[in-house]
Amino acid sequence: GEDVEQSLFLSVREGDSSVINCTYTDSSSTYLYWYKQEPGAGLQLLTYIFSNMDMKQDQRLTVLLNKKDKHLSLRIADTQTGDSAIYFCAERSTGRRALTFGSGTRLQVQP
Amino acid sequence: DTAVSQTPKYLVTQMGNDKSIKCEQNLGHDTMYWYKQDSKKFLKIMFSYNNKELIINETVPNRFSPKSPDKAHLNLHINSLELGDSAVYFCASSQDSGAYYEQYFGPGTRLTVT
């Protein structure tokens, strides 16, 4: 079955770059997503990447996809205290509507 | 306007009770989902409905019964609540003819079973 893994915790200083990593096992993944969850809130889609892309940039966010190694990363440039949240990697396989989520990475941004 | 709404936001109840959580989306989407987030923040799909038809049922106990009266609503009824049912339940919706099948999530319902 599908499996998505992330490291649990990342701490950075304000102004630094953050890199959150994710690995997945399903080779039929078509879309890969990054969601953000702030305390007590629902999930907010940050960005996504289609499996035939290597990179996607959206303002301070850069997504890198290494399909051969099944590795996805999210880089947040100039990290701010407002970026403190849990970040979930998720994948969607061909023919399957539901998302498979990783365990989430808690990002702590120190002033 | 709230895209995906859930009621109630908090639900505290005793073991053995029956409770329902309601979800509504005003996005015109054709697919709705229920996810469960446990205390370790792990999110897992429970059910999915497409145009009122059940399409995903992920090994969820029979005590959980989803009901979709129309495309915009997906309710979750739970019978004989157990301690292990305590979690945050998220409703989501998507339009499967869209370019990248973005799922929009509701704010969650925190269920505490005592």
Interface residues (C-beta under 8 A of the other chain):
Chain A: Y31 Y33 Y35 Q37 A41 G42 L43 Q44 L45 Y48 F50 I86 F88 R92 R97 A98 L99 T100 F101 S103 G104
Chain B: V4 T31 Y33 K40 K41 F42 L43 K44 I45 S48 N50 I55 I56 E58 F90 A92 S94 D96 Y100 Y101 E102 Q103 Y104 F105 G106 P107 G108
